[in-house]
Amino acid sequence: MSGVPRPYPGDVAPDAADAEFWAACRDGRYLIMRCGACGRAVWPAGACPRHGAAAMAWADASGRGTLVTWTVVHQRYATSFDGAPPNVALVELDEGPLVHASVLGTDRPEIGMRLEAVFEEIGPDVTVPAFRPARDDPRASLAG
């Protein structure tokens, strides 16, 4: 946890559709949606591109993935971001979907770097997923 205050994602409260995801984040678990018909992992949560909304359900994910690309956000549209400018990364989860998140624990993320999920408490009952270099990635020792 960085201690850097941030706004709630989307500045809205969780609703019935995503409450299970946010509860899992508070418990340090990464969830994705899976299609009940084909098992495909889907993100953002919603409908399977092949089967529509057929039996979609939250499922535990590994919380591991690979850094596809990243950028640093220098223009701060939310005044609640303190400290160094945040990065925004595109991470391909081992289960397949691409997700957006921050990469913590390094100021030099590298494309192809293996990442693992961490969870930042940003407010009362609000914990968001982020990523850090995976301990088994050889570049993790270069982080910082």
C-alpha positions in Angstrom: 0.0 0.0 0.0 1.4 3.3 -1.1 -0.6 5.6 1.2 -1.2 7.9 -1.8 -4.8 9.0 -1.6 -6.7 8.3 -4.9 -10.2 8.7 -6.0 -12.5 5.7 -6.2 -12.4 4.2 -9.7 -15.1 6.0 -11.7 -15.9 8.0 -8.6 -19.0 5.8 -8.1 -19.9 3.3 -5.4 -19.8 -0.4 -6.2 -23.2 -1.8 -7.3 -24.7 -5.3 -7.3 -22.9 -6.2 -10.6 -19.4 -5.6 -9.3 -19.8 -5.8 -5.5 -18.2 -9.3 -5.5 -15.1 -8.0 -7.4 -14.5 -5.2 -4.9 -15.1 -7.5 -1.9 -12.5 -9.9 -3.3 -10.0 -7.0 -3.7 -10.5 -6.2 0.0 -9.6 -9.8 0.7 -6.5 -9.7 -1.5 -8.0 -11.8 -4.3 -8.2 -11.0 -8.0 -11.4 -11.9 -9.8 -12.3 -12.1 -13.5 -15.6 -13.0 -15.2 -15.8 -16.4 -16.8 -18.3 -17.6 -19.4 -20.3 -20.6 -18.2 -20.6 -22.0 -21.7 -16.9 -21.9 -22.8 -14.9 -20.9 -19.7 -13.4 -17.9 -21.5 -12.1 -15.2 -19.1 -13.6 -11.8 -19.8 -12.7 -8.3 -18.9 -14.2 -5.8 -18.5 -16.8 -7.8 -16.7 -19.9 -8.3 -18.7 -20.8 -10.6 -21.6 -18.8 -13.3 -23.4 -18.0 -12.1 -26.9 -18.9 -15.5 -28.2 -22.0 -16.5 -26.1 -23.4 -13.2 -24.9 -24.3 -13.0 -21.2 -24.8 -16.8 -20.9 -24.1 -17.8 -17.3 -21.3 -15.3 -16.6 -19.8 -15.7 -13.1 -17.0 -14.2 -11.1 -14.0 -16.6 -10.7 -10.6 -16.4 -8.9 -7.7 -15.5 -11.2 -4.0 -15.9 -10.6 -3.4 -12.2 -10.3 -0.3 -12.7 -12.6 0.3 -11.3 -16.0 2.7 -9.6 -18.4 3.2 -5.9 -19.0 2.0 -5.0 -22.5 2.6 -1.2 -22.4 2.5 1.7 -19.9 2.6 5.5 -19.7 3.0 8.1 -17.0 0.1 10.5 -16.5 1.5 14.0 -15.9 -1.8 15.9 -16.2 -3.7 15.4 -13.0 -7.5 15.6 -13.5 -8.1 14.5 -9.9 -6.6 16.7 -7.3 -6.6 13.8 -4.8 -3.5 12.2 -6.5 -0.4 13.2 -4.4 3.3 12.5 -4.9 4.9 11.3 -8.2 2.8 11.1 -11.3 1.0 7.8 -11.5 1.6 5.3 -14.3 -1.2 3.5 -16.2 -0.3 0.1 -17.6 -2.0 -2.4 -19.9 -1.5 -5.9 -18.4 -2.3 -9.2 -20.1 -3.5 -11.5 -17.4 -2.3 -15.1 -17.6 -6.0 -16.0 -18.1 -6.0 -13.9 -21.2 -7.9 -10.6 -20.7 -6.2 -7.2 -20.9 -6.7 -5.0 -17.8 -5.6 -1.4 -17.0 -3.8 -0.8 -13.7 -0.9 0.9 -12.1 2.5 -0.8 -11.7 4.0 -0.1 -8.3 7.4 -0.9 -6.9 9.4 0.3 -9.9 10.0 3.5 -11.7 11.3 1.6 -14.7 8.6 -0.9 -15.8 9.7 -2.9 -18.9 7.5 -4.3 -21.6 7.3 -8.0 -21.2 8.0 -7.8 -17.4 6.1 -10.4 -15.4 3.8 -8.8 -12.8 1.8 -9.9 -9.8 -1.3 -8.3 -8.3 -1.1 -6.2 -5.1 -4.0 -4.4 -3.5 -4.0 -0.8 -2.3 -6.4 0.4 0.3 -7.4 3.8 -0.9 -10.3 4.5 1.5 -12.7 3.0 3.9 -13.9 -0.3 2.4 -12.2 0.6 -1.0 -9.3 -1.5 -2.1 -8.1 -1.4 -5.7 -5.9 -3.9 -7.6 -2.5 -2.8 -8.9 0.6 -4.7 -10.0 4.2 -5.0 -9.1 7.2 -6.8 -10.7 6.8 -10.5 -10.0 9.4 -11.9 -7.6 10.4 -14.5 -10.2 11.0 -11.9 -13.0 14.7 -11.4 -13.4 14.1 -7.7 -13.8 12.4 -7.4 -10.4 15.8 -6.9 -8.7 16.4 -3.8 -10.9 13.1 -2.2 -9.8 13.3 1.0 -7.9 
